Structure formats: C-alpha cells, structure tokens
Amino acid sequence: MSPKSAIPLLLAVGLLASCGVAQESSADRITSPKPVASSAETIQGRWWTWAASEGESTNPVTDTTGEFCDRNQPEDVWFLAGTFGDSLQRTCRVPAGRPIVFPLVNQVGSEASCKEFMAIAEGRAALDGKLVTPEQIEDDNVAVTGVAGNPLTGEEGTATSYACGIWARLQPLQPGRHILTIRGSSGDFHIGVDYTLVVETEQQA
C-alpha cells in the first residue's frame, strides 16, 4: 500500500459467522465500557501512533505470531493490532488490570475516503465466545506520529488526517487465557486474526 493512500487495517475480533445478531441474548454479548482509558476523541490518534511507532520487522500489524504485541504499549491501556489482509493466529501476554482497545476495521485518509470506506465496513468481536458491542468513531484532525520505515506511514514525523473505524473496548480481563477472534472487511479487503490472550496475575505483572 502507498503511504499516501488511505490505509485499511482490520483489527480485531470475532465473527460468529452462522449467528445472527437478532438471535443473540444479552448473556451472549459483552457491552463495551465507555470510556476505557481514552475518550472517543483521542483513541484513534493514540492507536495509530502506537501502530506507527515500530519499523516493519517488529511492527504489531505485520507480526505473524504476537511476539511484538507489547512494543511501545502505553501505561493506561493495551492496544491490539490486526493485519494488512492476512489471516493469522497470535499469542499475546497482557498485564493484569489493563483495559484492551482495538479497531475491528479502521482507516486514515480524507473524509471522503473514510465515508466511502465506512459505508461498507463490517466487523465483529468475540471474547471467549461472547460478542463484543462495537462503536463507530470518526475524527477529523487526527495526528499520527510514525518512525522511519514504518509500514503504515512510510516515514518519520507527524501527519494530520481524518480517521474512521469500528472500535471495541474491553474492561481488564481476569487472569488466565482468553480467546479473542478477529474478522473484518471493507469491500474486497478481508482479514482474520485469532488472539490467545494470556492475562498475567498481579504478582506476575
């Protein structure tokens, strides 16, 4: 993808392909807290800067196993990444007490390209088999700071763009292993990521 073009990234979470939303009970759905760590007005810029803070070889978006999921994480939230179109399985260790935030599908570009992108964007998140309630966010003047060689920005520095996406936020998870499945699409762009999240205890953190 060209660094100057809008960049679709589908991050996160689970598609229960055969289940219609209308058939789900409240017991089968996780309601996302509002806000978690960051407001809707700032979360996109913070995530994009996090995703743009590593070069290609250690970037969480190009990561094929999850070994780089802890790179440059902020102290108040834990971000997760999707892919550039691949289907992957990742294992990620998450500190205790950390809320988790991720987009199901997102993009930076012009307002017009975002409107077109979001009109056909779809995504679902599921944690341990329960769907997560997503939210749509669109922001103007989102500042994204990247490093040289980053696959998202392509160069070092800060640029301001329009950002849009479907996002999910989770309260801190109980210690142990959790399965977070990731599916998303916009037009002919499709991704799938299955995360095994290993949440540490307070003693491990």
Secondary structure by P-SEA (a helix, b strand, c coil): cccccbbbbbcbbbbcccccccccccccbbbbccccccccccaaaaaaaaaaccccccccccccccccccccccccbbbbbbcccccbbbbbbbcccbbbbbbcccccccaaaaaaaacccccccccccbbbbbbbbbbcbbbbbbcccccccccbbbbbbbbbbbbcccccccccbbbbbbbcccccccbbbbbbccccccccc
